[in-house]
C-alpha cells in the first residue's frame, strides 16, 4: 500500500503508537510533524472533507488555547475554527492518517485498522 501520510505529533503517545503500527505493517508513511509544518486552510478543509467531519469534530481542547480563544462556545463558525487552527496548529486533534483518498483521525489508535481495511 503506497501513499500513506500521518500528521504526527511526536509528543503524543497515541500518535507514536499509530506511527509504530504503520511501520510494523511494513508501511513507510510520509511523516508530517504538523506542529512544525503548520496547516493551511485549503489543506484542513480537504482533510475534513475526506474524513467527513467538521472542524469542531477535530478541535483539540485539552492542552491547547481553544477555550481561551473562545472556540468552544456555541455558535463559533467553522471558518473561525479553521483560521485558529492555521494560527495554532496544536488545535488539531491527532494523529490524522491519510491513505489514498481516505483520511481518518486515528484516536483511539485502533481506528487505524478501519482506515487500512477500507
C-alpha positions as CSV (number, residue, x, y, z in Angstrom):
1,X,0.0,0.0,0.0
2,X,1.5,3.3,-1.1
3,X,0.6,6.9,-0.3
4,X,0.2,6.8,3.4
5,X,0.7,10.1,5.3
6,X,0.5,10.6,9.0
7,X,0.1,14.1,10.5
8,X,2.1,13.3,13.6
9,X,2.9,14.9,17.0
10,X,6.0,13.0,18.4
11,X,5.0,14.3,21.9
12,X,1.7,12.3,21.7
13,X,1.6,8.7,22.8
14,X,-1.4,7.8,20.5
15,X,0.4,9.4,17.6
16,X,3.6,7.5,18.4
17,X,1.6,4.2,18.7
18,X,-0.2,4.8,15.3
19,X,3.2,5.6,13.6
20,X,4.7,2.4,15.1
21,X,1.7,0.3,13.9
22,X,2.1,1.6,10.4
23,X,5.7,0.7,10.4
24,X,5.1,-2.7,11.9
25,X,2.8,-3.4,8.9
26,X,5.8,-2.7,6.7
27,X,4.4,0.6,5.6
28,X,6.6,3.6,5.1
29,X,4.4,6.6,5.7
30,X,5.2,10.2,5.0
31,X,5.5,11.7,8.5
32,X,4.4,15.3,8.7
33,X,5.1,16.9,12.1
34,X,2.3,19.4,11.8
35,X,3.4,21.4,14.8
36,X,6.5,22.4,12.8
37,X,5.0,22.4,9.3
38,X,1.7,24.1,10.3
39,X,-1.6,23.9,8.4
40,X,-3.2,25.8,5.5
41,X,-6.9,26.5,5.3
42,X,-7.2,24.5,2.0
43,X,-5.3,21.6,3.5
44,X,-7.5,21.4,6.5
45,X,-10.7,21.8,4.5
46,X,-9.6,18.9,2.2
47,X,-8.7,16.7,5.2
48,X,-12.0,17.4,6.9
49,X,-14.0,16.7,3.7
50,X,-12.1,13.3,3.3
51,X,-12.9,12.5,6.9
52,X,-16.5,13.6,6.7
53,X,-16.1,15.8,9.8
54,X,-16.5,19.4,10.8
55,X,-13.6,21.5,12.2
56,X,-15.3,21.3,15.6
57,X,-15.2,17.5,15.5
58,X,-11.3,17.6,15.4
59,X,-10.8,20.6,17.6
60,X,-8.4,19.7,20.4
61,X,-9.3,21.4,23.6
62,X,-7.0,19.7,26.2
63,X,-3.6,21.3,26.4
64,X,-4.5,24.0,23.8
65,X,-5.7,27.6,23.8
66,X,-9.1,26.5,22.4
67,X,-11.2,27.7,25.4
68,X,-9.1,30.9,25.9
69,X,-9.7,31.7,22.2
70,X,-13.4,31.2,22.6
71,X,-13.5,28.3,20.2
72,X,-15.6,26.0,22.5
73,X,-18.5,28.4,22.7
74,X,-21.7,27.5,20.8
75,X,-22.1,29.4,17.5
76,X,-18.4,29.7,16.6
77,X,-18.2,29.2,12.9
78,X,-16.3,26.6,11.1
79,X,-14.3,29.3,9.3
80,X,-13.2,30.8,12.7
81,X,-12.1,27.4,13.9
82,X,-10.1,26.7,10.8
83,X,-8.5,30.1,10.9
84,X,-7.5,29.5,14.5
85,X,-6.1,26.0,13.6
86,X,-3.8,27.6,11.0
87,X,-2.6,30.1,13.6
88,X,-2.3,27.5,16.4
89,X,-1.6,24.0,14.8
90,X,-1.9,22.4,18.3
91,X,-5.7,22.9,18.0
92,X,-6.0,20.0,15.6
93,X,-6.6,16.6,17.2
94,X,-4.0,13.9,16.2
95,X,-3.0,11.7,14.6
96,X,-4.6,12.1,11.2
97,X,-3.7,9.4,8.8
98,X,-4.3,9.7,5.0
99,X,-4.4,6.6,2.8
100,X,-5.2,7.2,-0.8
101,X,-8.4,9.3,-0.9
102,X,-9.5,8.4,2.6
103,X,-8.4,10.1,5.8
104,X,-9.2,9.4,9.5
105,X,-8.5,10.7,12.9
106,X,-6.9,7.6,14.5
107,X,-7.8,8.4,18.0
108,X,-8.1,5.8,19.5
109,X,-5.2,4.1,17.7
110,X,-7.4,1.1,16.9
111,X,-9.2,3.2,14.3
112,X,-6.1,2.8,12.0
113,X,-7.3,-0.8,11.2
114,X,-10.6,0.6,9.9
115,X,-8.8,3.1,7.7
116,X,-6.5,0.5,6.3
117,X,-9.3,-2.1,5.7
118,X,-11.3,0.5,3.7
